[in-house]
Amino acid sequence: MHAQVIELQLEPERLDELELLVRSALVPALREQSGFCGALNLTGRERGEALLVLLWETEDDAARPLPRSAAPSGLALSTVTDLLAARPCSVTIWEVDARA
């Protein structure tokens, strides 16, 4: 198993928008992707930081770009990938050595 780890720096007020995008748009789109195993969205509200951990069966699965899923209406950003492109972020791939 491998993890695609996305680290984001956002204005603290944008973290709610990110959470909504992840929950209502990204995760449903990822469930349609082969190799997807799960997701965690971690936030440090005081610091305006987010850590999105996407779990995949293989390293190749983890290295694929995120799908361009449509966001719910009324949000300023149309996709999670737009959000990632608009902000400083890092995307790294990790091997998962232990899982409970």
C-alpha positions in Angstrom: 0.0 0.0 0.0 1.1 3.6 -0.7 0.0 7.0 0.4 -0.2 10.2 -1.7 0.4 12.9 0.9 -0.6 16.5 0.0 0.4 19.3 2.3 -1.4 22.6 1.9 -1.1 26.0 3.5 -4.4 27.9 3.4 -6.1 30.8 5.1 -7.8 29.3 8.1 -11.2 30.3 6.8 -10.6 28.2 3.6 -10.2 25.0 5.5 -14.0 24.5 5.7 -14.2 24.8 2.0 -11.4 22.3 1.5 -13.1 19.8 3.9 -16.4 20.2 1.9 -14.6 19.7 -1.4 -12.8 16.6 -0.1 -15.9 15.0 1.4 -18.5 15.8 -1.3 -16.4 15.9 -4.5 -13.0 14.3 -4.2 -13.7 11.2 -2.2 -16.7 10.2 -4.3 -14.6 10.6 -7.5 -11.7 8.7 -6.0 -14.0 5.8 -5.1 -14.4 5.3 -8.8 -10.7 5.0 -9.3 -9.0 1.6 -9.4 -6.6 1.1 -6.5 -8.2 3.7 -4.1 -8.2 2.5 -0.5 -9.2 5.5 1.6 -8.5 9.1 2.6 -7.7 11.2 5.7 -8.0 15.0 5.7 -6.1 16.5 8.7 -6.3 20.2 9.5 -4.3 22.5 11.8 -6.9 25.3 11.9 -4.8 27.7 14.0 -1.9 27.4 11.5 -4.1 27.2 8.3 -2.5 23.9 7.4 -4.0 20.8 5.8 -2.6 17.4 5.3 -4.6 15.2 2.8 -3.5 11.5 2.9 -4.9 9.3 0.1 -4.3 5.6 0.4 -3.7 3.5 -2.8 -3.0 -0.2 -3.5 0.2 0.5 -5.5 2.8 3.2 -6.0 1.6 3.6 -9.6 -1.9 4.2 -8.3 -0.6 6.8 -5.9 1.4 8.6 -8.5 -1.6 9.3 -10.8 -3.0 12.8 -10.9 -6.1 13.6 -8.9 -9.4 13.4 -10.9 -11.0 16.7 -11.9 -14.2 16.3 -10.0 -16.9 19.0 -9.9 -17.5 20.7 -6.6 -20.9 21.4 -5.1 -22.5 24.6 -6.4 -21.8 27.8 -4.5 -18.1 27.1 -3.8 -15.5 29.5 -5.1 -13.2 26.8 -6.3 -14.6 24.4 -8.9 -12.3 21.4 -8.1 -9.8 20.1 -5.6 -7.2 20.3 -8.3 -7.9 24.0 -8.8 -7.4 24.4 -5.0 -4.1 22.6 -5.1 -2.9 24.6 -8.2 -3.9 27.9 -6.5 -1.9 27.3 -3.3 1.6 26.4 -2.3 1.5 22.7 -1.7 3.7 19.6 -1.8 2.7 16.2 -3.0 4.8 13.2 -2.0 4.4 9.4 -2.3 5.0 7.2 0.8 5.1 3.5 1.2 2.8 2.4 4.1 4.7 0.0 6.3 2.1 -0.5 9.0 -1.7 -0.3 9.1 -4.1 -1.1 11.9 
